[in-house]
Amino acid sequence: MEQKTFPGWHGTTIIGVKKNGEVVIAGDGQVSLGNTVIKGSARKVRRISPGGHDIICGFAGSTADAFTLLERLEAKLEASPGQLAKASISLAKDWRMDKYLRNLEAMLIVTDGSDIFVITGAGDVLEPEHGIASIGSREVIEKCIANINLGKKLIYIEQSNKSARKLNKS
């Protein structure tokens, strides 16, 4: 008997752009099963405020896995308030080395309004080149569009996407 494999959830695209002291993270909100769009309005960009410091997070991949990672990041930020880079590196280390976390299938883009990082399960904490980060199923396309539109104001990106979150640099 032939065994069919679950096609998996995919379809999300998250993009972060940093320009002129402002950072925008936006998500398309799409959830798919195989080639079928199940939902087009998922909230995959969220604000967390550990220790009174606002952090904007966007995630792609398994929602349950992403929430597990967001909870871990929040705990790291509570231990190191206002130190996003340190908390991100600590999360990436745990993600890479912990037997349970190693199997989580998600990626994160995080910002505190001045820095922006992509955190992966491979142990990477990447600060994107040219201030553009993207993750998800259409990340290459989104990055190309952002590069083409980089001369335009960040307001355009925020207005064109309902899931966008904007955090002004203080």
N, C-alpha and C positions, 0 to 999 in steps of 0.2 A: 504494500500500500504506500503510495506516494505521500510524503509528509510536506505540507505547505507551511511556509514560514510567514510569520506576521510581518506585514510590509513596514510597520513602524510609523511613528508620527514624525512629520517633517513639514517644512513649508514656511517657517518663520524667517524673517529677515530683520536684523537689528543693525542700525547704523548710528555711529557717533561721529560728530564733527566738532572740532575745536578751532575757533577762529576769533581773533581780536578779543581775547579774554573771556569769551563765552563758549559754553559747551552745550550741544543739543544731542540728546539720544532719542531716536525714534524707532518704532517697530511697526511692521505691517499688520500684526495681529492675526495672521493666518495660521490655522491649524489644519493639517491635511492627514488623511489616512490613505496611503498609496497615492493615486492621482486625484482623489476626491477631496475637495475642500469641505471640511466638517464645520468650521467656524471661521468667520472673517473678522471678528471683533474681540479676540482675546487680548487681555492686558498683559503684555510681556515687557513693559517698561514700568518700573516701580520706584518709589522713593522710600528709603529707610533713613532713620534718624538716630543712630546709636550715639549716646552721649551728647545729644543736642547738635550733632554735625550732620547736615543733609548730604546724603549720597544717593545718586540716581543710578539704577541698575537696569540693564536690559539683558534678557536671556533668550537663548535659542536651544532647542533640544527638548528633552523630556521635562515636562512641567514639574513633576514630583522631584526629579533630580535637581532641577534648578532651584526649587524652594529649599531643598536640603542645603544646597551651597549658599544660598542667600542667608539662611539662618546661621550657618557657620561663619560667613563673612561678617554678619552683624555682631556675633560674639567676639570675633577678632578685633573689630573696631571698638567695641566696648572696653576691651583690654588695652587698646592703644588708640584712644580718642584723637580724631583729627589726623591720623597717620594712615592714609589710604594705601600708599605704596607698601608699607610694612605689613599691614593686614592682608593685602592681596598676595604678597609673597608667602606669608605664613599659610594662607588658605591653599595656595598652589602646592606648597610642600606637603601639607596634609593630604590633599587630593591625590597627589602622586604616590605617596607612601602608605596610606591607610588601605588595608585590604578591602574594606567596605566601600569607601569613597572612590577608589580606583575604578569601580565599575559604573559610576554615574555618567550619564550621557547628556551633557549640557555644556554650554559655553556662556561666559558672562562678559559684558562690557560695563565698566563701572567708572563713575566720575564724581569728584567732589567740587566740580566747578572750575578747577584749575588744572588738574591732571586727569588723564583718561587712560584706562588700561583695558586690555583684553586678557581674560584669565581662562586658561584651558586646562583640561585634564591631563595634558602631557607635562604639566609642571611649569608651563610658560606664564609669565606676566609680561605682556608686550605693551610698550608705549608706542602707539602707531606713528608711522612716518607721515609727515605733512598734516598731522592732526585729523586723520580720517581712519576710523575703525569700522569694520563690518563683520558680522558673524551670521551664520544661518545658511539656508539653502541657495540664496541668490546673492551671497556676499560679494562675489566678484563684480556682478552687474551693478549693485548698489555703490560699490567703491568707485567704479568707472563714472557713474552718473555724478557722484559727489565731486570727483576730480574735475569733471567738465563744468559743474555749477559752482565751484569753489569761489568764484568771483562774485557770486550773488550773496545777498544778505542771509544770515541764518534764520531770520524770521520766515523766509519762504519755506524752508524745510519744516519748521514747526507748524506753519499753517497748512501745509499740504498733507499732514499726517495726524490723525486724531490721537494716536498713542504717544505723540511726542511729549517730552518733558524738557523744560528749559531751566537751567540753573545758572543765574548770573554770578559772576565772580565778584566776591565782596572786596 
